[in-house]
Amino acid sequence: MLSIPSSRGEHFDGIGTITAVRRLLEYGWDKDTPPLTHARRILFRLLAEDNDPEYLFEFGSKGTFDEDLAKRSRAILREAAAAALAQAGYEGDPRLRGAARRILERVVAYIRSPLAQKPFVRMGNQHVLAAEAAPPSIHLLFMLAYMPLFRNEHHDAMEAIYQHVSQPLPRQEGMQLVGTKAIAQPQLVLGDMLPNRNAADDDVAFAITWLELMARLGYLRRNDNWSKLYDRFLDDRDEHGVWHPHKGMSAVRSSNPYLWPLYPLEDHLAGDERWTDVTFRLGLIGRLAGRTIELV
């Protein structure tokens, strides 16, 4: 469901259904086209609040069934499927709205609980998130980004989400206690993922994605640091409005698996095509943030 192509394989080999759907939507495909219609049924099925092991897909295990791990895995797939359906334009569907409400309620209940102040517990020689911790995931943020009416109906919850994603990142890695095991949870957002210029320069593709996500959620204009980082990207445009790297002339690349549906959308990163994706995204962010777009 969430797999991405191997760097050694063909460009579109081994793509998971959710990842593929979101990529096609980024390309501009309509949700009623046959490939997306075929995928729709399983995506809605994944929204169900059950732990049926038949729907664990790549999270399934051939060994002994682990109920705690299955529950956590289904939660990840549920949120990722909700994000894809929201992006496809199903905000008004009661199945998606119901799932979105349940997911949001769990996350906000955690953010407002005492546990959120000290979410880490000691396990051996490391600190991991408590099993009861429920920080927002990157999938939840993408889901909310494409549900503007839903956000307006839950403005108090959206304020809680903003306070969480704008807080400093903890020093600990995103490991969580699941049953008796510590499992990596890279999809969890534990704080500000773009805290400074160094973070933006280290992964430009992720920085642009984060700024777009914050703009869609209505958070970009409220955060001076993110706004300044966005302005810095704008300063790197040439006289024709085309963005170029702050240093060097290499194409922007990222190893972050959550960016594959979004970047790059160009078939190849050679010549002037190297700058197309970032230039387009900068314009899109400006429009989402309510800035005046100057046509060049």
FENZIHU-V26043 format. One record per residue. N is the residue number from 0. RES is the residue in one small letter. SS is DSSP state (H for helix, E for strand, - for the rest). PHI is phi in whole degrees, -180 to 180 (NA if undefined). Layout:
# FENZIHU-V26043
N/RES/SS/PHI, N/RES/SS/PHI
This chain:
# FENZIHU-V26043
0/m/-/NA, 1/l/-/-116, 2/s/-/-69, 3/i/-/-122, 4/p/-/-63, 5/s/-/-70, 6/s/-/-64, 7/r/-/-94, 8/g/-/-95, 9/e/-/-67, 10/h/-/-57, 11/f/-/-117, 12/d/-/-86, 13/g/-/75, 14/i/-/-88, 15/g/-/-74, 16/t/H/-60, 17/i/H/-63, 18/t/H/-62, 19/a/H/-65, 20/v/H/-60, 21/r/H/-66, 22/r/H/-65, 23/l/H/-63, 24/l/H/-65, 25/e/H/-65, 26/y/H/-72, 27/g/-/103, 28/w/-/-68, 29/d/-/-79, 30/k/-/-65, 31/d/-/-96, 32/t/-/-72, 33/p/H/-51, 34/p/H/-59, 35/l/H/-75, 36/t/H/-65, 37/h/H/-64, 38/a/H/-78, 39/r/H/-60, 40/r/H/-61, 41/i/H/-70, 42/l/H/-64, 43/f/H/-67, 44/r/H/-63, 45/l/-/-69, 46/l/-/-73, 47/a/-/-63, 48/e/-/-88, 49/d/-/-142, 50/n/-/-119, 51/d/-/-56, 52/p/H/-65, 53/e/H/-67, 54/y/H/-114, 55/l/-/-90, 56/f/H/51, 57/e/H/-68, 58/f/H/-85, 59/g/-/-69, 60/s/-/-124, 61/k/-/-83, 62/g/-/-89, 63/t/-/-66, 64/f/-/-68, 65/d/-/-109, 66/e/H/-63, 67/d/H/-64, 68/l/H/-68, 69/a/H/-65, 70/k/H/-63, 71/r/H/-69, 72/s/H/-66, 73/r/H/-65, 74/a/H/-65, 75/i/H/-63, 76/l/H/-65, 77/r/H/-63, 78/e/H/-69, 79/a/H/-67, 80/a/H/-65, 81/a/H/-63, 82/a/H/-64, 83/a/H/-65, 84/l/H/-67, 85/a/H/-64, 86/q/H/-64, 87/a/H/-73, 88/g/-/104, 89/y/-/-98, 90/e/-/-55, 91/g/-/-81, 92/d/-/-73, 93/p/H/-62, 94/r/H/-67, 95/l/H/-70, 96/r/H/-62, 97/g/H/-65, 98/a/H/-65, 99/a/H/-62, 100/r/H/-64, 101/r/H/-65, 102/i/H/-63, 103/l/H/-64, 104/e/H/-61, 105/r/H/-64, 106/v/H/-66, 107/v/H/-68, 108/a/H/-61, 109/y/H/-68, 110/i/H/-58, 111/r/-/-89, 112/s/-/-91, 113/p/H/-60, 114/l/H/-60, 115/a/H/-64, 116/q/H/-75, 117/k/H/-139, 118/p/-/-82, 119/f/E/-96, 120/v/E/-123, 121/r/E/-84, 122/m/E/-135, 123/g/-/67, 124/n/-/-103, 125/q/E/-135, 126/h/E/-107, 127/v/E/-130, 128/l/E/-65, 129/a/-/-63, 130/a/-/-60, 131/e/-/-82, 132/a/-/-67, 133/a/-/-137, 134/p/-/-66, 135/p/-/-66, 136/s/E/-102, 137/i/H/-63, 138/h/H/-67, 139/l/H/-61, 140/l/H/-64, 141/f/H/-65, 142/m/H/-60, 143/l/H/-64, 144/a/H/-61, 145/y/-/-106, 146/m/-/-129, 147/p/H/-62, 148/l/H/-67, 149/f/H/-62, 150/r/H/-62, 151/n/H/-63, 152/e/H/-73, 153/h/-/-126, 154/h/H/-65, 155/d/H/-65, 156/a/H/-66, 157/m/H/-67, 158/e/H/-67, 159/a/H/-65, 160/i/H/-62, 161/y/H/-62, 162/q/H/-60, 163/h/H/-72, 164/v/H/-75, 165/s/-/-100, 166/q/-/-80, 167/p/-/-61, 168/l/-/-67, 169/p/-/-71, 170/r/-/-73, 171/q/-/-72, 172/e/-/-78, 173/g/-/-81, 174/m/E/-101, 175/q/E/-133, 176/l/E/-75, 177/v/E/-122, 178/g/-/69, 179/t/-/-111, 180/k/E/-116, 181/a/E/-97, 182/i/E/-116, 183/a/E/-66, 184/q/-/-126, 185/p/-/-66, 186/q/-/-78, 187/l/E/-78, 188/v/-/-105, 189/l/-/-98, 190/g/-/169, 191/d/-/-69, 192/m/-/-84, 193/l/-/-134, 194/p/-/-80, 195/n/-/-159, 196/r/H/-65, 197/n/H/-61, 198/a/H/-64, 199/a/H/-67, 200/d/H/-71, 201/d/H/-67, 202/d/-/-147, 203/v/H/-62, 204/a/H/-61, 205/f/H/-69, 206/a/H/-59, 207/i/H/-65, 208/t/H/-63, 209/w/H/-63, 210/l/H/-64, 211/e/H/-65, 212/l/H/-62, 213/m/H/-66, 214/a/H/-67, 215/r/H/-63, 216/l/H/-80, 217/g/-/83, 218/y/-/-96, 219/l/H/-60, 220/r/H/-67, 221/r/H/-86, 222/n/-/-112, 223/d/H/-62, 224/n/H/-64, 225/w/H/-64, 226/s/H/-64, 227/k/H/-68, 228/l/H/-66, 229/y/H/-63, 230/d/H/-61, 231/r/H/-65, 232/f/H/-63, 233/l/H/-64, 234/d/H/-67, 235/d/-/-88, 236/r/E/-83, 237/d/-/-88, 238/e/-/-67, 239/h/-/-97, 240/g/-/84, 241/v/-/-91, 242/w/E/-76, 243/h/-/-134, 244/p/-/-58, 245/h/-/-63, 246/k/-/-137, 247/g/-/76, 248/m/-/-131, 249/s/-/-78, 250/a/-/-66, 251/v/-/-73, 252/r/-/-134, 253/s/-/-150, 254/s/-/-99, 255/n/-/-70, 256/p/H/-66, 257/y/H/-77, 258/l/H/-94, 259/w/-/-57, 260/p/-/-65, 261/l/-/-108, 262/y/-/-148, 263/p/-/-87, 264/l/-/-91, 265/e/-/-69, 266/d/-/-66, 267/h/-/-147, 268/l/-/-112, 269/a/-/-135, 270/g/H/64, 271/d/H/-69, 272/e/H/-63, 273/r/H/-60, 274/w/H/-106, 275/t/H/-62, 276/d/H/-61, 277/v/H/-67, 278/t/H/-60, 279/f/H/-62, 280/r/H/-64, 281/l/H/-62, 282/g/H/-65, 283/l/H/-64, 284/i/H/-61, 285/g/H/-59, 286/r/H/-68, 287/l/H/-65, 288/a/-/-85, 289/g/-/82, 290/r/-/-84, 291/t/-/-75, 292/i/-/-96, 293/e/-/-97, 294/l/-/-78, 295/v/-/-106
